[in-house]
Amino acid sequence: MLCTLKTSLKRDSKLSVITRSVSKRWSCPELHATALGLSDVPTQPFYRQSTGNPMQSAAVVNYAPEPGSVEIREIDRPEIGSQDVLLEVSHVGVCGSDLHQWTAHHSWPVNYPVVLGHEFGGHIVQLGSDVEGWKEGDRVVSETAAIIDSNNPMSRRGLYNLDPTRKGFGYGVNGAMTRYVRVPSRILHEVPHSLAFEHACLTEPCCVAYNAVVRNARIEPGDRVIVMGPGTIGILCAAMARLCGAEVALVGLESDRHRLNIAEENYGCQGIVGDPTDWANQRDGLGCDGVIDAAGSSVTLEIAMQVVRPAGWISKVGWGPQPLGYNLDPLVQKNVTLQGSFSHNWPIWERVLALLTSGQLNVAPIIGGIWPIDQWQTAFDKMHRGEVVKSVLQPI
């Protein structure tokens, strides 16, 4: 099992990053807004090299599907629709999905070229003509569902994060790794002055963890829970599980020791390098009550099925495009509930902001540094190599 775990969590540290200089303009294809009844949505701006134009800003752009196709470019200041705001970005977190697009190890469609970044907060600097309830200068964070079909059955149920036509920042529309970003007012949330933007910008990954742990698992106080993968989401899932009253073990590799130590010292969970079987069986020999699979690999699901107890549960939040290569019979034989977990919605954001504001959830320990936007590659590389848990960029 230890060998399997090493295979499942191993990073591709040998990836060579391709540096490119592209001088031509890149025209972005139109979003399919008309088909969604969103005719007010403009097309994305095209990209240029720096011109010194005050109406343009530097942006971290993923311009093609090949590995390493990310660079700084100048983009036009976005135009906004009647129900949008223009947000001046204060801080933006680097997500694992940004790294996946940088290394071309992603499994979702990308609307190239696109500005990366979907974990962000800032100040409103312009309001659309139909925007109500907000004013210039308001401190806000934004959800990620930039475009949805409001008539889709999932959207009507409030589960717009599961709308199949949904387009998010950083892959479907331009994200926030730049000075200004266009945001629909329907997905804004107020940030209290007591909550610093370098912390508030990480509301989004906290919401991912909240959905995986609180909404899509069934933790009871006293449960023993294993979290697979000590990345940002894994550590935040461990923190959420502790808030729910569980005893938590976070599993990684020897190369993850720094991350495991952060989780142990700040979130009260036990770090385990390698095989978690002994920990899972400590209570009665039957396994742990539940597993949260936050590793970016499909094979960790096999380990989860082995260590979870009969009638237990598995919440899978980590993406893994690889084929399984094993059967799911243990899932059936042990009567285990397997639950996927994707994204988040309005009520989750409000609850997570309350946790951050009250201090019940502290994200400061996972922030490994804040870099200006022109040092994006350093910030990306430190996360990719596992030197820090979370990198944050500051566009201004």
N, C-alpha and C positions, 0 to 999 in steps of 0.2 A: 504493500500500500504506500509506503514511504516513497518508493521509486515512482509510483503513479502520481503522487502529490507533487514531486519535484517536476515531473513532466508537465503537469497541468498548470503550475504556477510560474514556470520559467519564463523570464522575459527575453526578448530578442535583443540583447545588448550589443550585438554585432551589426545592427542595422546601420548602413552608411547613409548619412543625410546628404541629399543632393541639393546643392546650392545653385539656384538658377537666376539669371538676369533676363527678364523678358521686357522688351522695350515697347512692344506693340500694345495697342488697346485691347482689352478683353471685353466683349459685349456679353452681358448676362442674358440668358433667355428669359422670356416673360414668365412670370408665375402664372399658374392656372387659376387666377383669381376670378375671371369672368365666369368660368364654369361653376365656381362655388358661390356665385352671387355677390362677389366682392369687387365690383367694378371700380371702387374707390382706391384699390390697392395699386400703387404705381409699380413699374418695373424696377429692378435693382439698378443702381448706378453702375456705369462702366468704370474701369480702373485705369489709372495712369501712373507713370513714374512721377516723382516729386516735381512740382512746378513752382512751389512757394505761394500758391494761390490761397488766400485766407479763407476761402469757402471750401477748402479741401483739408482733409486730416489724414495722418498716417494710420494705416490699418494692417492687421495681420491677416493676410488673404491666403486661403487654400484655393489654388488656381487650376489644379488638374488632378487626375486620379493616381498619378505615379507617386511612389514614395519620395518624400522630401519636397513636395510641391507646395511649399508655404514660404511666403516672404512678405516684407513690408512694402506696401504700395500706398499711393495717395488716392483717396476716394472723395467723391463729391459729398457735400453735406446733404443728408437725406431730405427729400420732400415728404411731408406728412399729409395724411388724409384727414377728413373731417372728424373722425373718431379716434385719432392718434395723438400722441404727444411726442415731442422731440426730447430725448433724454441726453444730458451731458453725463457721460460715464465717469464715475469716480474710481471704482475698482472693478476688476473682472477676474474671476477665478479661472484657472486652467483646469479643464476637465479631462478625464481619461479619454473621452470621445474625441476631444481636440487632438490628443496624441495619436489616437487611432487613425484619424484622417491625415495627420502629418506623416505617419508611417505607412499609410494605405492598408491598414489592417482593420478595416471597418466593413460592416455588412449592410449598411443602409445607403439609399441613394443620396447623392450630394448634387446640389445645383451649382456647379462650378461656373465662374469663380465666385467664392463666397467668403465674407468676413467671418472668422471664427469667434466663438465666445457666447455662452448662454448663461453664465453665472455672474450676474452683475447688479450694480446699484448705482444711483446717481441722482442728480437734480433735474426737475422738469424745467426746460428753458423755452418751450413753445407749446401752445395748446391748439388742437384742431377746433374748428368752428362749432362742433357739436359736443365737445367734451364738457362734462359737468362733474362737479365734486372735486376737482383738482385745480391748482393754481401754479403759476410759475414760482420756482424756488422750492416746491415740495420735495422732500426726501423720499425716494421710492426704490423698491426692487420690483423686478418683473418676472412673471412666470415665463415658460418657454414656448407655449402654444401660440406662436405668432399668427398663424392662419388656421382657422377651423371652419367647418361647414356648420353653421348654427342650426340647420335643419336636419342634420344627421341624428339618428336615434340616440347615439351615445352622447352627443352634445346636449340633446334635450333632457337627458337624465343627469346632466351635470358631470358626466364622465368624458368631457371633451378631450382629455389626454389620450383616450382610446379611439377617437375619430380617425378612421383609416385615411382620410384626406389631410389630416393635420400636417402642418409644416412648422418646424421649429427653427429658432435662431441658430446660426452657425453651420447649418447644412442645407436648409430649405430656403431661408432668407438670411440677409446679412445680420451678423451677430454684433457683439459689443466690444470686440478688441479693437476699438477705435474711439475717437472722442465723442461722436454723436451717433445715436441709434434711434431708429423710428420704432415706437412701441404702441400697440393698441391699448387704449385706456382701460379696457375691460380686464386686463391681466396685471394691473398695477396694485401694489400693496404699500401702505405707508410705513416708513421706517422711523421710529422714535429717535429723537436727538441723542438719547442715551446709548444708542447702539451704533458703534462705529461702522463705517462703510466697509472697511477691510474684513469685518466679521459679517456684516449684513449681506455682502455679495455671495456668501456661501450658504445663504438660505436654500438655494436650489438643491445642492447635494444633500443637505439635511432633510429636505422634503422627500427625496428619493429614498433615503434611509427610513424615514417615518412611514412611508407607504409600505415598504417591504417588511417592516417589523411590527408596526402597530395595526395597520389595516389588513395586511395580507399574511400575517402569522397569527397564532393564537397563544401568545405567551401569558402565563399566569405567574404571580409571585412565587418564587421558589423553584421555578423550572431551571433546567440546565440546558443551555443553548450554545451550539458551536457556530461560529462565523468563519467561513472560508474566504481567505484573501484579505490581507491587511493594507489595501489601498484606501483612498479617501472614503469610498462608500462602505467598505468593510469596517473601518474604524468607527464611522458614524453609526452603522448598524449595531455594532457592539455597544456604543454609548446609549443608543435608544433602547436596546434590550436590557441594559442595566437600569435605565429609568423605569422600565416596566417591572422591575423586581426580579429579573433572572440572574442566575450565576452564569457567567459568560467566559468561553474560551475563544481566542482569536488565533487562527492557524495560518502559518506562513512558512517560508524557507529560512535558512540561515542568513541569506542575503537580505531578508526582511527584518533582521533583529532590531534595527533602529526604529522601524515603524511599530514593531511589537512592544518595544520598551515604552514608546509614547503612549500606546493604548493602555499598558499596564499602569504606568505612573499617573495618568490623567483620567482614565475612565473606569478603573477598577475591575478590569478583566484580566484573565490569565493568558499570557502569550505562549503559544506552543509552536515549536519548530518541528515540522514533519508530521508524523502519524498521531492523530488525536484519539485513537481507539481506547487507550487506557483511561484517559480523562472521561470519555463518553460513558464508560462502563463502571466508573467508580461507585455509583450509588447502589445499583442492584444487578449489574452485569448485562442489562438489556439495551443499553445505549442511551443517548441524550434525548431530551424531549423534542427538540427541534433543531434544524440546521438552516442557517441563512447563507446561501451560496452567492457570495459577492465577488468571486474570482472570474477573471476574463477568459474562461476556458470551459469547454463542454464536459471534459472528463471529471471535473470535480463533483459533478452530480453523482457519479458512481461512488465516490467516497462518501458523499452525503447519505446515499442509500444504505451504505454499510454501517455507518455509525449511529443512525437514527433508530430509536426504539420502535417496536411494533405499535401501530396506531399513532405514530408521531407525525410530524409535518416537516416539509422542506419549502422554504420561500426562496425562489431563484430570482435574483436581481442582476447578477452578472451576465454580460453578453459573452457568447462564445460561438463563433461561426463554424467551428470544426464539427464534422459528423461525430455521432456518439461513439460508435464502435463497440458497443456493449448492449446487452438487453435490459429491459426494465422489469424483469420478473420479480426482483426483490421488492419493488414498489408495490406490486400486487400481493405478493406473499405476506408482506408485513402490514398491509392495509394502510400504507402511508399516503398522506395528502401532499401532492405536489402543486404548488401555487406559483405562477409567474407574477412578477411585479414590475410595472412600467410607469414611470413618470409620477404625476401628482395632479392635484386640482386645487381649487380655491380654498376649501376648508382646511386642507392640510397646510397650506401656506400660512394661514392665519394662526394656526396652532403652533407651528414651528417658530414663527416670529415671536410669539408669546414666550416660548421656551428660551429663545436667544436673549430676549429683552430682560427676562427675569433672572437670567444667569443659571437656570437649571441645565442648559446645554451651552457649553463653552467650546467654541471652535478655535480659539487662539492656539492651543497646543499643536494643531495639525498644520498651521501655516508655517512653511519653511522659509519664506522670504517674499518681499514685494519688489518687483522690478519695473522700471519704466518700459513702455511698450517697445522701444527699439532694442531692448534686450530680451525679447520674447524667446529667442532660441536658447539662451541660458536657462530661462525659467522652464521651458519645455524639457530640455535635456536633463535637468536636475530631477524632475519628476520621472522622466522615462528611465533614468538609471536607478531610481529608488532612493536618491539622496535626501529628498524631502517628500513629505506626504502631499502637500498642496502648495502650488505656486500661485501667486496673485500678481496681476499686471495692473499698472496705473497709467492710463492713456494720457492724462493731462500733465 
